[in-house]
Amino acid sequence: MKATGLALAMCLGMSGAAMAQQAAAPLDGVDDPHESFNRDIFEFNQVIDRNLLKPAAKVYEDVVPEFIRGMVNAFLTTLATPLVLGNELLQGEFDRAGYTVSRTVVNLVMGAGGIIDAAGSMGVPAHDEDFGQTMAVWGWTNDNPYLVLPLLGPSTVRDGIGIGVEAVFSPLGYMYDMSLAESIGKQGATALDKRSRYLTQLEELEKTSLDFYATLRSLYLQKRRDEIRNGEGGEAVPIPEITMDFDGKDMITAQTTALQ
């Protein structure tokens, strides 16, 4: 899952301090009964991020040209399409499913088999859906405690179960029998791609947050509520816009996503 697997409502021109102030504001319905345990896992994830993922992401950003990084992201988005489409169908979002199919066809035909985001350059951005959102649409909206997962980062009990379901029943796994090495390579590339896109934003967020754990928790929970509504209704989540077409949800989770 893109928890893990995260679209964020972006706010142009918002400073890191303003973002942290809004993110740290009280959030109704925060359910974090295992906060002490969650904070321990959060600190573990931070160690992994500071010593492995973040340095690798910096090298990736400095060494690999931007257009190549864009192709990597487009290809990873194409690989995720069966999972996104499956969840849209399970949610009864047939218009969104048609949109996803059309967008994928455009990228396969005009984007060299999906390694170029031709549809995105035409103003047709990718959707993102996961099984955690699907369960929420089906009715699991209450009694869903916040949970920090080792390596995967911010989540909830419902979204954590969604990760497991997707790992077992991913359509891509049935369409193409990936070897262990290929699977690890895909997950590593996904983590590196996501983390590299939010280097500056996450550094600024951590510097300006009085409590980085609480800030990310608030942002994640607000983001998930926005995703379940597909951005309809409610107030936008106060996160600065990220350059290049990419689902902003993963800004929150990418800081600890080493094996996403």
N, C-alpha and C positions, 0 to 999 in steps of 0.2 A: 504494500500500500504506500501511497505517497503520504505517509503520516509524518507520510507516511505518512506519505502521500499523501504539498498541498499542492473558482478564481477569486484572489483577494481583490477587494475594492480598493483601487489605488488612489492616492492623493498626491498630486504633483506639488513640489515645492515645500513639503512639510519637513522641518528639521528633525534630526534625531531626537533632540530634547522634547520637542512637541509630541512626537510619536510615542516616546516612552511615557510621557505624562498622561496621554490619553489611554495608552495600553494598560497602565497601572491603575486606571480608574476602577472603581468597584464594578464587578460584573455579576449581575443577578444570576443565581442558580449555580455558582461555582461549587462543585462537589469534589473535594479533594481529601477524603477521609484518611488516606495513607500518605500524607504529605511528607512525613519524615523519611519514609522509604523512597518516595519519589525523588526527594532532594538528593538522597545518596546515589541513586541511579543517574540523576542529572549530572552530578559532579563526576561520576565515572565517565559519562558520555563526553563531558567537557574535556577531560584528560585525553581521551581518544581524539577528539576534534583538534585540540591544540597541538598535539604531538604527531598526528598522522594526517587527518583529512585536510585540515586547513593548510599546512605546508604544501601538501600535494596539489591542492587547488590553486595555490599561488604560483607554483611552478607551471602548472597546466595553463593558467591564464597568461603567464609571461612568455612561455615558449611556443604554444600552439596559436597560430593565427586565428583571428576572430571568425573568419568565414568557415574555417575548418570546425571550430567549436560550434558554430551554428548548424553545420551539417550533422555533427554528432547528436546535437539536441533534436534535430528534425528526425533523424533515424530512430532515436529512442522513443520519440513521440509516436512514430509509426508503429513500432513494436508494441506499444501500449494500447493501440487502437482496439484490438479485439476485446480487451478487458473493459475499456471505456464503453464500447458499444454494447457489450453484454449487460452491464449495469444499467445503461439507459433503457434497454428493453425490459429488464426486470422491474424498473421503476415506472414503466408505462409511458416513458418520455419518448414517444415515437417520432415527434418532430425533431427532437435533438438527435435521435439516432439517425434519422435521415440526413441531418446536417453533417454528422460525423462521417457517414458513408460517403457523402458527396465530397467532403473535404479530403478524405483519404484517396478517393479516385483521382482528384485533381493532382495531389502530390505524387501519386504513383505514376501518373501519365506525364505530368509536366515537371515533376520534381525528381527526375532520374531515379524512379523506384522508391521514393520516399526519403531520400537523403537531403533533399532541398525542400524547404517549407514554401512552396509556390503559393499555396492557398493563403498562408499567413501574410505573404507580401501583397496579396490582393485584398487584405482587410478581413480575412476569414480566419480568426484565431481558433485554436484547438479547445475543445471541451475536456473536462476531466471529471470522471466519476469513479467511485470505488464502492466496495461492498458495505463499508461502514455507512456511507450515505444511503445506500439501498435499504439497509435495515432501519435507518431512521425514517425513510419514506414509508416503510411498511408499518411503522408505529413505535419503534424503540427510541423514544425521546426522553424518558425519565429513568431514574436509577441507573445512571451511566457515569460512574466515577471517573475522574481524571486519572491518567496513568502515564508514567514515563517508562518507555521500553528501552532495555539495553541496546545501544547502537542505533535504534530506530527513532528515539526521541519522543516528543509530545504525542499523546494519544489518549484514548479513553478505553474502558472495558469493551464497549461496543466496537470501536474502531480497531482495537487489538484483535478481537475475534475476526473482524473483516480481513485483517492481514493474513491470518491463518487460512481462512476460506479461500482467499485469492491465491495463496501459495499452492494450495492443493488442486483447485479447480480452474486455474488460469487457462483461458482458451488457447493462449499461445503455446502452453505446454502440450496441448492435444494436437495442435496444428503442426508443431515442430518439436521433435524429441531432442531437446538440448542436452549436451553432455554437461558433466559437472563443471568442467573448465569453462565452457561457454556460458553457463549460468552465472558463475562467479564473475566472469569478465563483464557480462551485461550489468550485474548489480554494481560492480565497482565503477564502471563507466557512468552509470546513472548517478551514483553518489558524487563522483568527481564533477560531473556536469552541473549538478544542482548546487553543490557547495561553491563552485567557482563563480557562480552568478550572483552570489550574495555576500562576497567578502567584505566590501565596504559597508553595506547596510547593516550586517550583523555586528561588525566591529563598533559602529556608531551606536547601535542599539545597546550593546553591552556596556559601553562607556557611559551612556546617559541614563541607564536604568538603576534605580536604587536597589531593586531586587530583580536580577535577570531572570531567575526562575519564575517569579510571579508574573513578570512581563510577558514571557513566552507562553505561559499558561493562559493568560488572558487573551492574547492574540490568537492562540490556537483555538480556543473554545469559541471565540467570536467568529473566526474564519470558518469553522465547521458549521456553525449555525447559518452563515451566509451561503455556504456550499449546498446545504440541504435545501435551502430555498431557491437555489440556482440564481442567486443574486437578486431575487425579487422580494421587495418589501424590506423593512428594517433599514438601519443606517449602515453606511459603508464602513468597512473595517479600516482604521487609520494606519495604513502602511504605505510608504513611499513607492512611487512607480519604479519598476525595474526595467532597464533597457533590454532590448531584444524580446521577441515574442516568446513568452514562457509563462506558465501558470504560477502566479505568485504564491500560491499556497505553500510551496515547498521552501520558501524562504525560512519559514519557521522550523520546519523539520530538518532541513538540510544541515543545520549546525551540528547535528549528532548522527546523521545518516551515513554510516560507514558501509553498511551492507544492505541498503534499501533496494 
